[in-house]
Amino acid sequence: MPDDCSAVDGARVLADLNTLRSIGAYKTGVHKPTFSEPHMRSLKWLAGRLPEAGLTADIDGIGNVLGTTTKSGPKLLAGSHLESQNFAGWLDGPLGVVYALEAARVINPDPTLRGAVEVAAWCDEEGHFGSFLGSRSYVGGVTEADIDAARDRSSGRTMRDALRDVGLAGRARVTAERGRHIGYLEAHIEQGETLESGGLTIGVVTSIVGIWQYRISFTGEQNHAGTTRMAVRRDAGVALARFCVAIDDRFPAHCGPRTVWTTGRITLDPGAPSIIPGSAEMLFQIRDDDPTVIERLEGLLQSMAAEVTAQGRCGVNVERLRTGAPALMDGVIQQTIEAASAGFAGGRSIRMPSGAGHDAQVLATIMPAGMLFVPSIGGISHHWTENTADADIVTGARVFTDACRRLLAG
């Protein structure tokens, strides 16, 4: 192992991650919804650690933690997020924050190294109140009206109420100082099994998918489940079920090699066993890193809906709820991660797209951005059994820190 990264303290990295794991612990994972007590305690923990890296810590008016320095020279921004999905894993987010903290602790105090790593923990990457609200706020993409409209998806609590309850009401939101950073680097668990199944240690992210979300509504006729003949029913629930099957039958001929689609929630109205559903609704999502593929599939959805409506039993409406532009990761940063991997991971790396959304795609709109993946055991994430081997975590920290060093020297 090269000596120039020996200052990375693997035991310290693991201890930090396990400290965060103990805050809001749930089974072997965590439960840290945005602005919950465990989430806020995690933010305050990070703010207390940042001075170890020569950084001044601030929690801004949307819940971002930002660690900044007055050290001269180029500055690299690094980080991830600290909230979790409900009853989910301990590494999704905190891994990238702790890697950034460790890189800053190694690089910033060293007078022989030019520049510094600044650290960020972006609020609400997991979307409890909205889509990437923290990082989008930092790049200037969130208005006060957006905050007024934001609601917790589980409880319905307004974001304004949440900010007031945790003591952040009235604080300014920090926005990016354009040109301050040479780029943004984020580390994350893969959340898939490509690295593990290939015996690889580092994933060099090439692109991050766009996520498009839809509400597909079916309108039939509510009626008595015992007295309405099958031949005359206008069952919105059956229409929805058939539509789901039709999607799986027809999408493969029109999708890209890495397109995925998911029906995440189905609702029947009125939802009683003795009543034929008069209406039904499904939330549907398409992910791909090629917007032309998503546009083609959206067109297919619309034509399928028109076909079902024309049959006369149930009407179908497709409403787009969310779009997310795919993001290409910076080529120089990809090369730098590969070079660091050659030194600290035996070159066991692969270039790969990310099928999940990350704050890096938001930061990529204003600066060069890159991402590094480490393996996920069994490919599991968004579940409390999510895990990564300690050795892989430590190796990832060494590769990440060396990549930061190389980018600052470049």
C-alpha positions in Angstrom: 0.0 0.0 0.0 1.5 3.4 -0.9 2.7 5.3 2.1 1.3 8.7 1.1 -2.2 7.7 2.2 -1.2 6.0 5.4 -2.8 8.8 7.4 -6.2 7.5 6.5 -7.3 5.9 9.8 -9.5 2.9 8.9 -10.5 2.3 12.6 -11.6 5.9 12.9 -13.7 5.6 9.8 -15.4 2.5 11.1 -15.9 4.1 14.5 -17.5 7.2 13.0 -19.9 5.1 10.9 -20.8 2.9 13.9 -21.4 6.0 16.0 -23.9 7.3 13.4 -25.4 3.8 13.2 -26.1 4.0 17.0 -28.1 7.2 16.5 -31.6 6.1 15.6 -30.7 2.4 15.5 -33.3 0.0 14.2 -32.3 -3.7 14.2 -29.0 -3.7 12.3 -29.9 -0.6 10.4 -31.4 2.9 11.3 -34.6 4.8 11.2 -33.7 8.5 10.6 -36.4 10.3 8.7 -35.6 13.9 7.7 -35.8 16.3 10.7 -36.5 13.5 13.2 -34.6 13.6 16.5 -32.0 11.0 15.3 -31.4 12.9 12.1 -30.9 16.2 13.9 -28.6 14.5 16.4 -26.5 13.1 13.5 -26.2 16.6 11.9 -25.0 18.0 15.2 -22.5 15.1 15.6 -21.1 16.0 12.2 -20.9 19.7 13.0 -19.0 18.8 16.1 -16.4 16.7 14.2 -15.7 19.2 11.3 -13.3 21.4 13.4 -11.0 18.3 13.6 -10.5 18.9 9.8 -9.9 22.6 10.2 -13.4 23.4 9.0 -16.0 25.8 10.3 -19.3 24.1 10.7 -22.7 25.6 9.9 -26.2 24.1 9.7 -28.2 26.2 7.3 -31.9 27.1 7.0 -32.8 23.9 5.1 -30.8 21.5 7.2 -27.6 21.3 5.1 -24.4 20.9 7.1 -21.5 22.7 5.5 -17.9 22.7 6.6 -15.7 25.5 5.1 -12.1 26.6 5.4 -10.0 29.6 4.9 -7.0 27.5 3.8 -5.6 28.8 0.5 -5.4 26.9 -2.7 -8.0 24.9 -4.6 -11.0 23.5 -2.8 -12.9 20.3 -3.4 -16.4 19.8 -2.1 -17.3 16.3 -0.9 -20.2 14.7 1.0 -23.5 12.9 0.9 -26.5 12.8 3.4 -27.3 11.7 6.9 -31.1 11.0 6.9 -32.4 7.5 6.0 -35.3 5.9 4.4 -37.8 4.6 7.0 -36.4 1.5 8.8 -33.5 1.2 6.4 -29.8 0.8 6.1 -26.9 2.3 8.1 -24.5 3.1 5.2 -26.8 4.8 2.6 -25.6 8.4 2.9 -23.4 8.3 6.0 -20.6 6.4 4.2 -20.1 9.4 1.8 -20.2 11.9 4.7 -17.7 10.0 6.8 -15.4 9.5 3.8 -15.5 13.3 3.1 -14.8 14.0 6.8 -11.8 11.6 6.8 -10.4 13.0 3.6 -10.6 16.5 5.1 -9.0 15.4 8.3 -6.1 13.9 6.4 -5.6 16.6 3.7 -6.5 19.9 5.3 -4.0 20.1 8.2 -1.1 19.0 6.0 0.9 22.1 5.1 2.6 20.2 2.3 -0.7 19.6 0.4 -2.3 22.3 -1.7 -5.9 23.2 -1.1 -8.5 21.6 1.1 -11.6 19.4 1.1 -14.8 21.1 2.2 -17.6 18.8 3.6 -21.3 18.8 3.0 -24.2 16.7 4.4 -27.2 17.5 2.1 -30.6 17.4 3.7 -33.4 15.2 2.5 -31.7 13.3 -0.3 -34.1 10.5 0.6 -37.1 12.7 -0.4 -39.2 12.7 2.8 -40.3 16.2 2.0 -39.2 16.5 -1.7 -36.7 15.7 -4.3 -33.0 16.5 -3.3 -34.2 19.6 -1.4 -30.9 20.2 0.3 -28.6 20.0 -2.6 -31.1 21.7 -4.9 -31.3 24.6 -2.4 -27.5 24.9 -2.5 -27.5 25.2 -6.3 -30.3 27.7 -6.2 -33.1 25.4 -7.3 -35.5 25.7 -4.4 -37.8 28.7 -3.8 -39.5 29.8 -0.7 -42.7 28.7 -2.3 -41.3 25.2 -2.8 -40.6 25.1 1.0 -44.1 26.3 1.7 -45.5 23.5 -0.4 -43.3 20.7 0.9 -45.0 18.1 3.0 -43.7 15.0 4.8 -44.8 12.0 2.6 -45.6 9.9 5.7 -47.2 12.3 8.2 -48.2 15.3 6.0 -46.3 17.7 8.3 -45.3 20.8 6.5 -41.6 21.6 6.0 -42.1 25.0 7.6 -43.4 23.3 10.7 -40.6 20.8 10.7 -38.0 23.6 10.3 -39.6 25.5 13.2 -39.7 22.4 15.4 -36.0 21.7 15.0 -34.9 25.3 15.5 -33.9 26.1 11.9 -36.7 28.6 11.1 -35.4 32.0 10.2 -31.9 30.7 9.3 -30.5 31.6 5.9 -30.1 28.9 3.3 -26.5 28.8 2.0 -26.1 28.8 -1.8 -23.0 27.9 -3.8 -20.3 30.4 -4.4 -19.7 29.8 -8.1 -16.1 29.0 -8.9 -15.2 28.3 -5.3 -14.8 24.5 -5.9 -12.9 22.6 -8.5 -15.5 19.9 -8.3 -17.7 17.6 -6.1 -16.9 14.1 -5.1 -19.4 11.7 -3.4 -19.0 8.1 -2.2 -21.8 5.7 -1.8 -22.6 2.0 -1.4 -23.5 0.5 -4.8 -27.0 -0.6 -3.8 -26.7 -3.4 -6.3 -24.6 -6.6 -6.8 -22.4 -5.7 -9.7 -19.2 -5.1 -7.7 -19.7 -8.1 -5.3 -20.6 -10.6 -8.0 -17.6 -9.4 -10.1 -15.1 -9.6 -7.2 -14.5 -5.9 -7.6 -13.9 -3.2 -4.9 -14.5 0.2 -6.5 -17.2 1.4 -8.9 -16.4 4.5 -10.9 -19.7 6.1 -11.7 -20.1 7.2 -15.3 -23.7 8.6 -15.1 -26.7 8.9 -12.8 -30.1 8.0 -14.1 -33.0 10.3 -14.6 -36.1 9.3 -12.6 -39.5 10.1 -14.1 -42.6 9.4 -12.0 -46.2 9.2 -13.0 -49.7 8.9 -11.5 -51.8 6.6 -13.7 -55.5 6.8 -12.8 -58.3 4.4 -13.9 -61.9 5.4 -13.8 -64.6 2.7 -13.9 -67.9 2.3 -12.2 -68.4 1.5 -8.5 -71.1 -1.1 -7.9 -72.2 -4.1 -5.8 -69.7 -7.0 -5.8 -72.5 -9.6 -5.4 -75.2 -8.4 -7.8 -73.2 -7.0 -10.8 -72.6 -9.6 -13.5 -69.0 -10.0 -14.6 -69.9 -9.3 -18.2 -71.1 -5.7 -17.5 -68.6 -4.7 -14.8 -66.4 -1.6 -15.2 -63.8 -2.7 -12.6 -61.0 -0.1 -12.3 -58.9 -2.5 -10.2 -58.9 -5.1 -12.9 -58.1 -2.5 -15.5 -55.1 -1.4 -13.4 -53.9 -5.0 -13.0 -54.1 -5.7 -16.7 -52.3 -2.4 -17.4 -49.4 -3.5 -15.2 -49.1 -6.7 -17.0 -49.3 -5.0 -20.4 -46.4 -2.7 -19.4 -44.2 -5.7 -18.6 -45.2 -7.2 -21.9 -44.6 -4.2 -24.1 -41.8 -2.1 -22.5 -38.9 -4.6 -23.3 -39.3 -3.9 -27.0 -38.9 -0.2 -26.5 -36.5 0.2 -23.5 -32.8 0.6 -23.3 -30.3 -2.0 -21.9 -30.4 -0.6 -18.4 -34.0 0.8 -18.2 -35.9 -0.2 -15.1 -39.6 0.5 -14.2 -41.5 0.0 -11.0 -45.1 0.2 -9.9 -44.5 1.4 -6.3 -48.0 1.9 -5.0 -51.5 0.8 -5.9 -54.7 2.3 -4.5 -58.2 1.0 -5.0 -61.3 3.2 -4.2 -63.2 2.6 -2.1 -61.1 -0.4 -1.2 -63.8 -2.7 0.3 -64.2 -6.4 -0.4 -67.9 -6.1 -1.3 -67.6 -3.1 -3.6 -66.3 -3.1 -7.2 -63.6 -0.4 -7.4 -64.9 2.6 -9.2 -61.4 4.1 -9.5 -57.9 3.0 -9.0 -54.5 4.6 -9.1 -50.9 3.5 -9.5 -47.6 5.4 -8.9 -45.2 4.4 -11.6 -41.5 5.2 -12.1 -39.1 4.8 -15.1 -35.3 5.2 -14.7 -32.7 5.5 -17.4 -29.6 7.6 -18.2 -30.9 8.3 -21.7 -33.7 10.9 -21.8 -34.7 9.8 -25.3 -35.5 6.3 -24.0 -37.7 7.7 -21.2 -39.5 10.0 -23.6 -40.2 7.0 -25.9 -41.6 5.0 -23.0 -43.7 7.9 -21.8 -45.2 8.0 -25.3 -45.9 4.3 -25.1 -47.6 4.7 -21.8 -49.9 7.4 -23.3 -50.8 5.3 -26.3 -51.5 2.3 -24.1 -53.8 4.5 -21.9 -55.6 5.7 -25.0 -56.1 2.1 -26.2 -57.7 1.1 -22.9 -59.9 4.2 -22.8 -61.1 3.5 -26.4 -62.3 0.1 -25.4 -65.0 1.8 -23.4 -65.0 0.1 -20.0 -62.5 2.2 -18.1 -60.8 5.5 -18.7 -57.1 5.8 -18.1 -55.1 9.0 -17.5 -51.3 9.3 -17.3 -50.0 12.3 -15.4 -46.3 13.1 -15.1 -45.4 14.0 -11.5 -41.7 14.3 -11.6 -38.8 14.5 -14.1 -35.1 14.1 -13.3 -32.5 14.8 -15.9 -29.8 12.2 -16.1 -26.3 13.5 -15.2 -23.0 12.5 -16.7 -20.1 12.3 -14.3 -16.9 14.3 -15.1 -14.4 12.3 -17.2 -11.3 13.7 -15.3 -12.8 12.7 -12.0 -13.5 9.2 -13.3 -9.9 8.9 -14.4 -8.7 10.1 -11.0 -10.8 7.6 -9.1 -9.4 4.8 -11.4 -5.9 6.0 -10.7 -6.5 6.0 -7.0 -8.1 2.6 -7.2 -4.9 1.3 -9.0 -2.9 2.3 -6.0 -5.2 1.3 -3.1 -7.6 -1.3 -4.5 -5.3 -3.3 -6.8 -7.1 -1.8 -9.8 -10.2 -3.9 -9.0 -12.6 -1.2 -10.3 -15.2 -0.9 -13.1 -16.9 2.0 -14.8 -20.6 1.8 -14.3 -23.8 3.9 -14.3 -25.8 4.5 -11.2 -29.4 3.2 -11.2 -30.2 5.3 -8.1 -30.4 9.0 -7.8 -27.8 10.9 -5.8 -27.0 14.5 -4.8 -24.0 14.4 -7.2 -26.4 14.7 -10.1 -27.7 18.0 -8.7 -24.1 19.3 -8.0 -23.2 18.3 -11.5 -25.4 21.2 -12.8 -22.9 23.8 -11.4 -19.5 22.0 -11.2 -17.7 18.9 -12.3 -18.9 16.0 -10.2 -18.0 12.4 -9.7 -19.0 9.3 -7.6 -17.3 6.3 -6.2 -19.1 3.1 -5.2 -18.1 0.4 -2.7 -19.8 -3.1 -2.7 -23.1 -3.8 -1.1 -23.4 -7.3 0.4 -26.0 -9.2 -1.5 -26.9 -6.0 -3.4 -29.2 -5.0 -0.6 -30.1 -1.4 0.2 -33.2 0.5 1.5 -33.5 -2.3 4.1 -32.1 -2.7 7.6 -30.0 -5.6 6.5 -27.9 -3.4 4.2 -24.2 -3.9 4.8 -20.7 -3.6 3.4 -17.6 -5.5 4.6 -15.4 -3.5 6.9 -12.4 -4.2 4.6 -14.2 -2.8 1.7 -15.3 0.3 3.7 -11.7 1.0 4.7 -10.3 0.4 1.1 -13.0 2.8 -0.2 -11.9 5.4 2.3 -8.3 5.2 1.1 -9.2 5.3 -2.6 -11.6 8.3 -1.9 -8.9 10.3 0.0 -6.3 9.6 -2.6 -8.7 10.7 -5.3 -9.3 14.0 -3.4 -5.6 14.5 -3.1 -5.0 13.9 -6.8 -7.8 16.3 -7.8 -6.5 19.0 -5.6 -2.9 18.5 -7.0 -4.2 18.4 -10.5 
